Amino acid sequence: MRRWLIIAAAPVLALMLSAAEPPAAPDRPLPDAAQEARAQALFKNVRCVVCQHEAIADSPAGVAGDMRRLIREEIASGATDREVRDDLVRRFGDYVLFTPPMRIGTWLLWFGPFALVLLAGAVLAVAARRRPVEPAPLSDEEERRLENILENEKLRRDPDATSPHDGR
């Protein structure tokens, strides 16, 4: 029985393993050391579109390897760093850069946290300036009724209540 289970599971396992992303091709550094240094600097500022929290310099994903190769090709062809970044943004959107450009569409990313802090400060300031509501004084009739209640009230000890000083 176990042998048949293993035989039946083998094709499924083989299919799962073949569906995995192939490993990235090994990086081929540029022959010019200055160009390779520019490429390495760009790698640290470009986000992997698969990992999303890693730079392509650190990502093992195949897409990150393709992006590194693309950047190296563009640098080798004479593109400036700005042109390389602009091409990446054109292909993948502003999200591909760890530091998105300052433009109207990204103002919320840049200034949203500051706006939230200012809004919270304004709410706290308004709340602190509010004065507590003072209760209205009792009328003469209410004062007399309260005195009658207090005079007529007899304090009775609750037989079920205990005190820590009772010594029980």
Helices and strands as residue ranges (DSSP letters): H 2-19, H 33-45, H 62-76, H 81-92, G 94-96, G 104-106, H 107-129, H 140-152
